[in-house]
């Protein structure tokens, strides 16, 4: 994990150093934001069935749902040799529930991801295809757990979860996409794959999915 963090810091430092050496553009930076849709469940589900809009994890009392959206900000450093270095800050809302036949429990949380990626661009007229790779950091925050149980007139609220295994996670990222201009904006559709090194949540019958897929649209000015 420390190697991944150190690598991400070195990538960022190297990107800014290379950009600073580009005397023609003086380290230009493109700023914008990203919106997207996760295409994988946050939790390992195997063969799932649908229950109330959620995926029931087989062999357990847990159910989870694919986050419906993600969004955040983006900055891109322009480098020589058709290279760019991108740093994003992305927000997701996740959750899961459990039902053991006596009590029902729901857990919701915020997930923040900070990927740092090197991008190699291929100039093709108005379109600029690219591939990218790098590392990502994920932080789980603002956990809210609600439990309905027999004998309680009101639900029991908590700001943590016993299923939380790692609040911070690290992973490797790779993706591809293309960039094109539309009026004053620069649009970047992209598909990304992230492989996490550790699990954010882990308990009997519930495990965080280490494989993550996302479809993103970047909008820069």
C-alpha positions in Angstrom: 0.0 0.0 0.0 2.8 2.4 0.9 4.4 1.6 -2.5 1.2 2.6 -4.3 1.0 5.9 -2.4 4.6 6.6 -3.0 4.2 5.8 -6.7 1.2 8.2 -7.0 3.2 11.0 -5.3 6.2 10.3 -7.6 3.9 10.3 -10.7 2.5 13.7 -9.7 5.9 15.2 -9.0 7.2 13.8 -12.3 4.3 15.2 -14.2 4.8 18.7 -12.8 8.5 18.5 -13.4 8.0 17.6 -17.0 5.4 20.2 -17.5 7.7 22.8 -15.9 10.4 22.0 -18.5 8.0 22.7 -21.3 9.1 26.3 -22.0 6.6 26.8 -24.8 3.4 26.3 -22.8 4.7 27.0 -19.3 2.8 24.1 -17.6 -0.7 24.7 -18.9 -3.5 23.1 -16.8 -7.0 22.2 -18.0 -9.7 22.3 -15.3 -13.1 20.8 -15.4 -15.4 18.3 -13.9 -16.5 14.7 -14.4 -19.8 12.8 -14.2 -20.2 9.1 -14.6 -22.0 5.8 -14.0 -20.4 2.8 -12.1 -21.0 -0.4 -14.1 -20.0 -2.9 -11.4 -21.5 -3.6 -7.9 -19.5 -2.3 -5.0 -19.8 -5.7 -3.4 -19.0 -9.2 -4.6 -22.4 -10.8 -5.5 -21.7 -13.8 -7.8 -25.0 -14.9 -9.3 -27.5 -12.4 -7.9 -31.2 -12.0 -7.8 -33.1 -8.8 -7.5 -34.8 -7.9 -4.2 -36.3 -4.5 -3.8 -34.0 -2.9 -6.4 -30.9 -4.4 -4.7 -28.6 -7.4 -5.4 -29.1 -10.2 -2.9 -25.7 -11.7 -2.1 -26.1 -15.5 -2.3 -25.5 -17.5 0.8 -25.9 -14.4 3.1 -28.5 -12.1 4.6 -26.9 -9.0 2.8 -28.2 -7.0 -0.2 -26.4 -4.3 -2.0 -27.0 -1.9 -4.9 -24.9 -0.4 -7.7 -24.3 3.3 -7.1 -26.4 5.2 -9.6 -24.0 8.1 -10.2 -20.6 9.6 -9.5 -19.2 13.1 -10.0 -16.3 15.3 -9.2 -13.6 17.7 -10.3 -10.7 17.1 -12.6 -7.3 18.8 -13.4 -5.0 17.9 -16.3 -1.4 18.9 -16.7 -0.3 19.2 -20.4 3.1 17.5 -20.9 5.5 17.1 -23.8 5.4 14.0 -26.2 1.6 13.8 -26.3 1.5 13.0 -22.6 -0.9 14.4 -19.9 -1.2 13.8 -16.2 -4.7 13.9 -14.7 -5.8 14.1 -11.1 -9.5 13.6 -10.2 -11.6 13.9 -7.1 -14.7 11.7 -7.4 -17.6 11.2 -5.1 -19.9 8.1 -4.8 -22.8 7.2 -2.5 -22.9 3.5 -1.5 -24.8 1.2 0.8 -26.0 -2.2 1.8 -28.6 -3.9 4.0 -29.0 -7.0 6.0 -32.0 -9.0 7.3 -31.5 -12.0 9.6 -35.3 -12.6 10.1 -35.4 -10.7 13.4 -33.9 -7.3 12.7 -33.3 -5.2 9.6 -30.2 -3.0 9.2 -29.2 -0.5 6.5 -25.8 1.1 6.0 -25.1 4.1 3.8 -21.7 5.8 3.3 -19.8 8.3 1.2 -16.8 7.1 -0.9 -14.2 9.5 -2.2 -11.7 8.4 -4.9 -8.6 10.3 -6.0 -7.1 8.7 -9.1 -3.8 10.0 -10.6 -3.3 8.9 -14.3 -0.8 9.4 -17.0 -2.5 9.7 -20.4 -0.9 9.1 -23.8 -2.8 11.0 -26.6 -3.0 10.1 -30.3 -3.7 13.2 -32.5 -6.3 12.3 -35.2 -7.8 15.6 -36.4 -10.6 16.8 -34.2 -10.6 13.5 -32.1 -7.8 12.6 -29.8 -7.9 8.9 -28.6 -5.9 8.1 -25.5 -5.0 5.4 -23.1 -4.2 6.0 -19.4 -2.8 4.2 -16.4 -2.0 5.1 -12.8 -3.1 4.6 -9.2 -6.1 5.5 -7.1 -6.9 6.2 -3.4 -10.3 5.6 -1.9 -11.6 6.9 1.4 -14.9 5.8 3.1 -16.5 8.6 5.1 -19.8 9.6 6.8 -21.1 6.2 7.6 -24.7 6.0 8.7 -26.3 2.8 10.0 -29.9 2.3 11.0 -31.2 -0.8 12.7 -34.9 -1.9 13.2 -35.2 -4.6 15.9 -38.0 -6.1 17.9 -38.6 -4.4 21.3 -37.5 -1.0 20.0 -40.1 1.6 19.3 -37.7 3.6 17.2 -34.7 2.6 15.0 -31.2 2.6 16.5 -28.9 5.0 14.7 -25.1 4.7 14.5 -22.3 6.5 12.7 -20.1 3.4 12.1 -20.4 -0.2 10.9 -18.9 -3.4 12.2 -18.5 -4.5 8.5 -16.0 -1.7 7.9 -12.6 -3.3 7.3 -10.5 -0.6 5.7 -11.5 3.0 5.6 -8.7 3.7 3.1 -8.0 1.6 0.0 -5.5 1.7 -2.8 -5.6 0.4 -6.3 -4.2 0.4 -9.9 -6.2 2.1 -12.7 -6.2 1.7 -16.5 -8.6 3.1 -19.1 -9.1 4.4 -22.6 -11.3 7.0 -24.3 -11.1 10.0 -26.6 -11.3 13.8 -26.4 -12.9 16.2 -28.8 -13.9 19.9 -28.9 -17.6 20.9 -28.7 -17.9 24.7 -28.8 -16.0 26.2 -25.9 -15.9 22.8 -24.1 -13.5 19.8 -24.3 -15.5 16.5 -23.9 -13.8 13.3 -22.8 -15.8 10.0 -22.8 -13.8 7.3 -21.0 -14.0 3.8 -19.7 -11.9 2.9 -16.6 -11.0 -0.3 -14.7 -9.7 -0.2 -11.2 -8.3 -3.2 -9.2 -8.3 -2.5 -5.5 -5.6 -4.0 -3.3 -7.8 -4.3 -0.2 -11.5 -4.4 0.8 -13.3 -1.5 2.4 -16.0 -3.7 3.9 -15.7 -7.3 5.0 -17.8 -9.5 7.2 -19.5 -12.9 7.1 -21.5 -12.8 3.8 -20.4 -9.4 2.6 -17.2 -8.5 0.8 -16.2 -5.4 -1.2 -15.7 -6.1 -4.9 -12.0 -5.6 -5.8 -12.8 -5.2 -9.5 -14.4 -1.8 -10.4 -15.6 -0.5 -13.7 -16.7 3.1 -14.5 -17.9 5.0 -17.5 -17.1 8.7 -17.2 -17.6 11.9 -19.2 -15.1 14.7 -18.6 -16.1 18.3 -19.4 -13.2 20.8 -19.5 -13.1 24.5 -20.3 
